[in-house]
Amino acid sequence: MMRPYGEKVYVPQFSDVSVTTRVLPLGTERKNGGCVFGMAMDTVQPQLLAVFSEIFSSFAAAIQSYGDISARVDRETVIAEALQNANDDFFAAVEHGRIILHHKNMHLLLGIALLDTRPVQVFFSGTGDLTVWTGDGANMHTGSELIATSFTENGTEPFAQMDIGNIPPHHVIIISTSDLFTHLPPQVLAQQMRIASPAIALEQCHNYLQSKHAPHALPILLITTPDAASSTPSPSPAASRISLQQTMRAVRAAIRVCATFGKRAGQRLLHRNHATKKSATTLAPAFPTLVQKGIQKSMAGFRRFSIVQRTLLSICAALVLILLLNLGTHTSQKIQDARDQLFTDLQAQIAQHQESAQAARIYGNEQEALANVKQALMLTKQLPTVTAEQQTYKAETDQHLTKILHDLQHVFTVNNPTLLFDFSGDGFYGLARPNLLVRIDEEFVVYDPSYEALWRIAFATTSVPQRTVVPSVYALVADDARILAISSENGTAHILNIATDGTRTTLGETTIIPPTPQGFAMYHNNLYLLDAEKAQLYKMFVSAQGLGVSSPWLQEHYDTLAETNSIAIDGDIYFATAKTLVKYTRGTQASFTFTQEYIDPPLQGMKQVKTERESDSLYLLEAAGKRLIILTKKGVLEAQYLFNNRIVHAFALDEASRKGYVLIDHGLYAFPLDHLKTKSEE
């Protein structure tokens, strides 16, 4: 029997006032991995429609800004950023290939998935009514026009199989049902969560759903993306937002009319509508009749009064109307005055924080200056923008404070790095994604594990570099005119010398294999290898004839050596863990202060540390690959380089020419080391 994993759950209809329940994961057969988790909500239908409208508009805006994002590796990140920027109440993040969206004020948590392939089959079980909402942002509707649903008997329980086969791209799908849960084989779940063991993947999935982070569930939100057979354009974000808002305003206005002119009839209609579990939008055809009956009854009652009574009633009505108009004008003026006062108060607080920041910078207290600038930025976002002058002030202040913030954070944004080589172009392989990079004299050496391809690229040439096949390369290191490739197989590391013409020579073997490729380093013809298990660093002399005998370099025990993932050598050796840096000189620990509190935003782990022999700086690649941090060799922050959320797989340096080199996606890029220019000017 095809049995979903976990307990049965019960989900009220989408038209109910509130929903508090639990839904197990929704699995979809995706090429790029990822699955949707049902999350929590506590709200009413019109508010939900407004949120869904905002979500869809943000998605459409991302489509307009980036074109077809279906082929982008970072497309989930692009959409998460669009959602985050669309509404201050949104907090969006990407976890395991899924977009997790939190609406702060509505206590709403959504799991969003992008469906690459269609048809997509989703399995439901139970006897409750299945409601599927689809739409292109402008038109939300229920029904089965675009969705084929079939029911099959499997054992003693009926299963509903929904085949999302005909839904065009850029459509929203909202699924709601009473008694809903979904089915996903453990093997597929493990593949999508990028976990080797299906049992562990299933356990993590259940633990997540039972944790405090996912206590409840909601209708699942899916967004379809273009595929090879479809070219349906996305609707305008503005049109999507306006049409849904107009629909909701019409529904709310109609309900008010119903309550005024036909209270009893309206109540009966609402009661009948709720009993049949229809959408509130089905009230629309009855509104004209209700309004007409209400007006007729009111006019009939009015005619029963005498002329004097009618005159007095008319005068009273006119006085009431004048009073209401004056009251409305007075209230509107009070609201405007309150907004102006709020703007003035916030403006004064912002100016005060700016003065405090400037004073702190004069006295060299960058941390206090940074705190004041951040506070001023937060207040700037709260400024009301009713008038054009207020809008201009807010925009200019935000821009000015952001610049000061980046100065205090020593941030350099790399917007347009120079593409040196495109490894997906002619002469290369379309899916090549190199992940290892070293620089030696006037050459780069790049390795791509997908095709076991190693290239030597000269700085001065634009021709296609020579490709050498080297299986299972684990790490690349370089020193002077020598490049070594370390391949790992069956617990043995093979040390290969890569000649200028691409030929390779085996120099020797070792059973010492560092935990990461960055655990190898070359310095003065010595190869250094990190052995985390034995808490030791070994070195071997390298010559054309082969490898020397390995000898331990550390003379004392380094407690956290097992956590070290990268080393850098300039005569001294720097050991980098995910959280700290330690310096060793001649085998013993040396004085070195690494103060992370000056790094803002805080460092989220380290992937690699590098330096050059004559350099005064240490270069740290953050674990996520989105930031390159530069410290002095006294541990003081010099600069931060951001790459617009693009992921850097590896980097190399050339301080003499003030350039850095990075591997991003399928390309090798160069960018200026502007902090060196600033440093020389000082």
C-alpha positions, -999 to 999 in steps of 0.1 A, spaced: 0 0 0 13 34 -9 14 50 25 26 86 33 50 90 61 36 104 94 2 110 110 -30 120 93 -37 157 95 -69 178 91 -70 211 73 -101 233 74 -114 248 41 -96 278 27 -128 299 32 -127 293 69 -119 323 92 -87 307 106 -65 277 99 -43 260 125 -32 225 116 -2 205 103 8 194 68 35 169 59 60 178 32 49 182 -4 73 164 -27 77 174 -63 99 157 -89 124 186 -96 156 187 -116 172 211 -92 161 195 -59 140 209 -31 106 202 -17 79 223 0 70 223 37 36 234 49 39 261 75 17 282 98 -10 308 93 -36 325 114 -56 350 93 -87 355 71 -92 350 34 -90 386 20 -58 391 40 -44 359 25 -53 370 -10 -35 403 -4 -3 385 7 -5 361 -22 -10 390 -45 22 407 -31 41 374 -34 31 370 -70 38 406 -78 73 402 -64 79 371 -84 67 388 -115 90 417 -108 119 393 -105 110 378 -139 109 413 -154 142 423 -139 162 391 -147 143 377 -176 137 340 -176 152 330 -142 144 293 -146 179 285 -157 197 305 -131 215 286 -103 206 314 -78 170 318 -89 156 310 -55 179 336 -40 168 361 -66 131 356 -58 138 356 -21 155 390 -24 126 403 -45 101 392 -19 123 408 9 124 441 -10 87 441 -19 74 444 16 91 454 49 69 428 66 84 400 46 115 380 57 126 355 30 154 330 31 165 300 11 169 266 29 177 234 11 166 248 -23 132 261 -9 121 296 -3 109 301 32 88 333 36 77 348 69 51 376 71 59 393 104 26 410 112 2 382 101 20 353 118 22 336 84 49 312 74 50 299 38 70 273 19 74 282 -18 87 259 -45 94 266 -82 82 238 -104 106 231 -133 89 202 -150 53 194 -157 34 173 -153 39 172 -115 19 147 -95 8 154 -60 -9 127 -39 -37 135 -13 -55 111 9 -88 113 27 -125 120 22 -125 158 26 -132 181 -2 -101 191 -23 -99 228 -32 -73 240 -56 -68 277 -63 -49 287 -94 -43 320 -110 -19 343 -129 -20 370 -103 -49 389 -120 -74 361 -119 -77 337 -90 -103 309 -94 -111 274 -82 -121 245 -103 -105 219 -125 -101 238 -158 -63 235 -157 -59 205 -133 -69 169 -139 -78 151 -106 -84 114 -104 -93 92 -75 -81 56 -70 -87 30 -44 -56 18 -27 -63 -7 0 -90 8 22 -83 45 16 -90 66 -15 -61 86 -30 -65 118 -50 -38 122 -76 -35 158 -89 -16 161 -123 -4 197 -127 1 193 -164 -16 222 -182 -9 251 -159 10 278 -178 42 293 -164 42 320 -138 9 307 -123 2 304 -86 -12 272 -72 -28 271 -37 -39 238 -24 -63 234 5 -82 204 16 -97 188 47 -78 157 57 -46 164 36 -12 148 35 12 141 8 34 113 -3 71 114 -11 94 83 -13 124 85 11 149 80 -18 135 111 -37 134 131 -4 170 123 3 180 133 -32 162 166 -30 175 174 5 211 164 -7 214 138 20 230 104 13 208 83 36 170 82 29 164 72 66 183 103 79 165 125 54 131 112 65 140 116 102 152 152 96 120 160 77 98 147 106 119 164 132 116 197 114 78 194 112 76 186 149 99 213 159 89 247 172 99 262 139 70 245 121 42 240 146 13 244 122 5 243 85 -12 262 57 -23 259 21 8 252 1 20 278 -24 36 268 -56 48 289 -85 53 274 -119 83 285 -140 89 283 -178 100 251 -193 114 243 -228 79 239 -243 64 271 -230 69 308 -236 39 323 -218 48 358 -208 45 369 -171 17 393 -163 25 429 -152 32 430 -114 11 462 -111 -18 447 -129 -16 416 -108 -17 436 -76 -44 461 -87 -68 434 -99 -67 414 -68 -70 444 -45 -100 457 -66 -116 423 -62 -111 423 -24 -124 459 -21 -155 450 -41 -162 420 -18 -158 441 14 -180 469 0 -207 444 -10 -207 429 24 -212 463 40 -241 471 16 -257 437 24 -255 444 62 -271 479 58 -300 472 34 -308 436 39 -295 424 72 -317 394 75 -314 383 39 -277 388 40 -274 367 71 -294 339 55 -273 341 24 -240 341 43 -253 312 64 -263 292 33 -229 300 17 -210 289 48 -230 257 50 -222 248 14 -185 258 19 -185 280 -12 -162 310 -17 -174 343 -4 -171 357 -39 -203 338 -49 -222 365 -30 -217 390 -58 -248 381 -80 -272 387 -51 -259 422 -42 -280 442 -67 -312 426 -55 -304 432 -19 -296 468 -25 -327 474 -45 -349 458 -18 -333 478 9 -338 511 -9 -374 502 -17 -382 495 20 -365 527 31 -384 548 7 -418 532 16 -412 540 52 -401 576 44 -434 583 26 -455 575 57 -443 607 74 -461 641 71 -445 670 52 -433 686 84 -418 654 96 -401 649 63 -387 684 64 -374 680 99 -359 646 90 -343 662 59 -328 690 80 -315 665 106 -300 644 79 -283 675 63 -270 686 97 -257 651 104 -241 651 70 -224 684 76 -213 673 110 -198 641 95 -180 661 68 -165 685 93 -156 656 116 -140 638 86 -120 669 77 -110 675 113 -99 639 116 -80 640 83 -62 671 95 -53 655 128 -39 625 110 -19 647 87 -6 667 117 3 635 135 22 623 104 41 656 101 50 655 138 62 620 135 83 630 105 98 660 124 106 638 155 122 611 134 141 637 115 155 651 147 165 617 160 182 608 127 202 641 129 212 633 164 225 598 155 244 613 126 261 638 148 270 611 173 284 589 146 305 618 132 319 625 167 327 589 173 346 587 140 366 618 149 377 601 181 384 568 163 355 548 179 343 531 148 321 506 167 301 535 183 299 552 149 286 520 133 259 516 159 247 551 155 246 549 117 226 516 119 201 532 143 197 562 119 191 539 90 164 520 109 147 553 118 149 565 82 129 534 70 101 545 94 98 580 79 63 587 65 64 597 28 32 616 21 46 646 3 72 648 -25 96 666 -1 94 638 24 100 612 -2 131 631 -15 145 635 20 140 598 28 157 587 -4 186 610 0 191 603 37 190 565 31 216 568 3 239 590 24 237 567 55 242 536 34 274 551 20 286 559 55 277 524 67 297 508 38 327 531 47 326 520 83 322 484 73 351 488 47 328 474 21 337 473 -16 310 460 -39 321 442 -70 293 449 -94 309 441 -128 340 419 -125 359 414 -157 353 380 -174 386 365 -184 375 330 -195 341 315 -200 344 277 -194 310 272 -210 320 288 -243 336 274 -274 364 250 -268 351 241 -233 323 221 -220 289 236 -216 284 224 -180 319 230 -167 319 245 -133 355 247 -120 361 248 -83 399 248 -78 421 278 -88 458 287 -82 480 314 -97 517 310 -105 537 338 -121 517 347 -152 495 317 -153 463 303 -138 456 266 -132 419 257 -130 403 223 -124 367 212 -131 356 180 -113 326 174 -136 348 166 -166 381 159 -147 396 187 -168 427 207 -157 436 239 -177 467 261 -176 458 296 -187 483 323 -195 475 359 -185 485 374 -219 466 350 -242 429 349 -252 433 315 -270 417 284 -257 440 269 -230 453 234 -231 432 208 -214 447 179 -195 426 150 -181 435 144 -144 411 120 -126 399 128 -91 419 159 -83 413 168 -47 435 199 -44 458 222 -63 489 240 -48 516 261 -64 550 274 -54 574 294 -76 574 275 -109 559 243 -97 522 232 -97 511 201 -78 478 183 -82 467 160 -54 444 132 -64 427 111 -38 417 75 -43 410 47 -18 425 66 12 458 74 -6 468 109 -19 488 108 -52 511 139 -56 514 149 -93 536 175 -108 519 194 -137 544 205 -164 540 236 -186 529 215 -215 502 198 -194 520 165 -189 518 151 -154 544 131 -134 537 112 -101 561 124 -74 549 101 -47 520 90 -24 509 96 11 481 85 34 478 119 50 447 135 35 435 168 50 398 172 56 395 199 29 414 208 -2 426 240 16 445 218 41 474 216 16 499 244 11 533 249 -7 561 271 6 598 271 -4 596 237 -21 579 222 9 545 206 8 525 210 40 497 186 48 472 190 76 463 158 96 433 168 117 429 133 133 464 133 147 463 171 154 495 176 135 508 194 104 534 175 83 558 188 57 576 171 28 604 184 6 594 184 -31 619 180 -59 619 169 -95 629 134 -83 600 130 -59 589 136 -23 610 136 8 601 119 41 572 136 59 581 152 93 559 168 119 560 206 120 540 215 151 559 213 184 529 217 206 493 205 206 467 228 190 433 220 207 410 229 178 432 215 150 405 189 142 382 218 132 408 235 110 397 236 73 424 258 57 460 269 62 480 298 48 518 302 49 541 332 46 569 318 68 544 317 97 514 295 94 478 306 99 452 279 108 416 288 100 386 271 116 350 280 110 352 305 138 387 317 145 423 321 132 454 309 150 490 318 141 520 295 146 557 305 143 584 278 141 560 252 153 547 270 184 517 293 189 524 330 184 506 361 196 477 369 173 445 387 180 415 380 157 387 403 169 355 393 149 334 420 167 349 446 142 336 426 113 301 438 104 279 419 94 294 391 117 315 365 100 295 334 92 323 308 91 354 306 70 360 284 39 395 294 30 424 316 41 452 328 18 481 352 19 512 361 -2 548 358 8 554 396 9 518 406 17 507 424 48 472 410 45 452 379 52 423 370 28 394 351 42 366 336 20 334 333 40 318 299 42 289 309 20 312 321 -7 295 356 -9 321 377 9 359 381 8 372 396 40 407 411 43 426 415 76 460 429 85 484 403 99 476 419 133 440 408 129 425 442 121 397 445 94 409 462 62 382 455 37 352 434 27 344 426 -9 308 417 -18 299 400 -51 261 408 -53 252 374 -38 271 355 -64 289 325 -49 327 324 -52 340 288 -54 378 297 -53 400 328 -55 436 338 -62 456 370 -56 481 393 -73 488 422 -50 516 435 -73 490 444 -99 462 450 -73 439 424 -87 420 395 -73 406 365 -93 375 345 -86 357 314 -100 320 322 -102 295 299 -120 312 289 -153 337 318 -155 371 331 -143 368 368 -133 391 396 -123 383 425 -100 404 454 -86 417 452 -50 406 487 -43 416 486 -6 453 484 -17 448 517 -37 432 533 -7 459 519 16 487 533 -6 470 568 -7 469 569 30 
